[in-house]
C-alpha cells in the first residue's frame, strides 16, 4: 500500500510540473504572437500612410 501511494504522489507531482510548464510557455507564446501581429499592423499602417 505504501509503495502504491508513493507512486500516485509521484504521478500527481509530475502532472503538476508538466501543467505549470505548459501554462508558463503559453503566456510567452501568446505575448510573442501579439507582438508579431502588432508589428504587422504597424507595417501595414506605415504603407497606407505613404
C-alpha positions as CSV (number, residue, x, y, z in Angstrom):
1,X,0.0,0.0,0.0
2,X,2.8,2.4,0.9
3,X,4.6,1.9,-2.5
4,X,1.3,2.5,-4.4
5,X,0.6,5.7,-2.5
6,X,4.1,7.0,-3.3
7,X,3.7,6.1,-6.9
8,X,0.4,8.0,-7.1
9,X,2.0,11.1,-5.4
10,X,4.9,10.9,-8.0
11,X,2.5,10.9,-10.9
12,X,0.5,13.8,-9.5
13,X,3.7,15.8,-8.9
14,X,4.8,15.0,-12.5
15,X,1.5,16.1,-13.9
16,X,1.6,19.4,-11.9
17,X,5.1,20.2,-13.1
18,X,4.1,19.5,-16.8
19,X,0.9,21.5,-16.5
20,X,2.7,24.5,-15.0
21,X,5.4,24.4,-17.7
22,X,2.6,24.4,-20.4
23,X,0.9,27.4,-18.7
24,X,4.1,29.4,-18.5
25,X,5.0,28.6,-22.1
26,X,1.6,29.5,-23.2
27,X,2.0,33.0,-21.8
28,X,5.2,33.6,-23.7
29,X,3.8,32.2,-26.9
30,X,0.7,34.4,-26.7
31,X,2.9,37.5,-26.0
32,X,5.2,36.8,-28.9
33,X,2.2,36.3,-31.3
34,X,0.6,39.5,-30.1
35,X,3.9,41.4,-30.7
36,X,4.2,39.9,-34.2
37,X,0.6,40.9,-35.0
38,X,1.2,44.4,-33.8
39,X,4.4,44.6,-35.9
40,X,2.5,43.6,-39.0
41,X,-0.3,46.1,-38.2
42,X,2.2,48.9,-37.8
43,X,3.9,47.9,-41.1
44,X,0.6,48.0,-42.9
45,X,-0.4,51.3,-41.4
46,X,3.0,52.7,-42.5
47,X,2.5,51.6,-46.1
48,X,-1.1,53.1,-46.1
49,X,0.2,56.5,-44.8
50,X,2.8,56.8,-47.5
